[in-house]
Amino acid sequence: MTVNPFPNYIAGTWAAGSDAAPNINPSDLNDTIGHYSQASANQTVEAIEAAAAAFPKWRATSPLVRFEALDRIGSEILASVDELGDMLAREEGKTLPEAKAEACLLYTSPSPRD
């Protein structure tokens, strides 16, 4: 069976990498979670340049707009905590409760200013 690697997202486009590497569950070495594209040097430069080009627009948005965007993302994380916990447990070899707690912490951790 051929497994297509998960692509990289660069400058708004999904792109296959120059190579791929398997991600294996450390608590079950027979469980391959997926194959992930590895960016070439040129793709890495392209991704860095795209992020640098996008930053001024993000920086120019109001704090309220940025808050609303991040709040929507956080709400999606919380709504998907069971799925994310399962994925984290497989990817990192953590216990399921620890992985779910980590998924929740992604959203509920205080900001550095708190």
N, C-alpha and C positions, 0 to 999 in steps of 0.2 A: 504494500500500500504506500503510495506517495503522499507525503505530508507537505502541504504548502506552508512555508514559513510565514509568520505574522510579519507584515511589512512595517516599515518606518513611516512616520508622518512628517514630511518635510515641506515647508512653505505651502501648506494647504493641500498637499497631494500625497497619496499613499505611494510609497516607492519600495520596490524590492531592494534588498541590500546586495552587496558583492558576495556575501557568504551567509550562512545561517548556522546557528548553534542550538543544540537541544537544551531545554530547561528541564532538569530531572529532579523529581521530588526527593529531597535528602532523607526522608523517613521511609521511602519505598523506592529503591533504585530501579524497579521495574516499571515505574509510573513516569512516563515522559509527558510533561504538561503541555509542551508545544515546542515548536522550532521558531526561533526568532531571528529576523534578519539582522545582520551586522553591517553597519554602514561602511562604505569605502571612505578613504580620506577626503575625496571630493564631496561626497554626500555630507560628511561631518562639517566641512567648511560651509557648504550650502545651508545646512540647518542652523549653524551659528549666525551666519549672515542674515537669514530669514528672521531669526529671533531678535537680532539687533535692530533690524528694520521695523519690526512690529512694535518694539518697546516704546518709541515716542508716542504712538497713538494711544497705547494703554496708559502711559504716564499722563497724557493730556486729558484722559477721562476724569470725570468728577469722582470724588471719594464715594458718593452714593452709588454711582453706576458700577464702580469696582466692587463695592460691598454687595450689591444685588447679584452681580455675576458670581462672586465667590459663595454667596449664600445659597444660590441655586445649585452650584456644584456640591456644596456641603450637604444640602438636602438630598441630593441624588446618592451621595455616599451613605448617608444614614438609611435611606430607603433600600439600599442594596447591601446592608451590613452582613446578612447571612451569606449571600453569594461571595462577597469580598472576603469574608472570614474563611470560607471554604477554599478559595483560591490562595489566600495567604498561607493557610495551613499546609496546603500541598506544595507551594513554592518554597516556603522557608522551613518546613518540617516542624512548625510550632503546633502546640495543642490547639484544638478548635476554640476553646474559650479565650486563650491568649490572642489568637489571630483575630477573633471578632472584636476583642477589646482594642487591638491595634487599629482596626478599621474605624472604630468609633473615635479613637484619639486623633485620627487624621482630620476630623472635623471639629471636635470639641476642645482641642488643646487651646489654651489661652495664647493670645498673641504675645510677642516679645515685650510689648509695651504694657501689658496687664500686670 
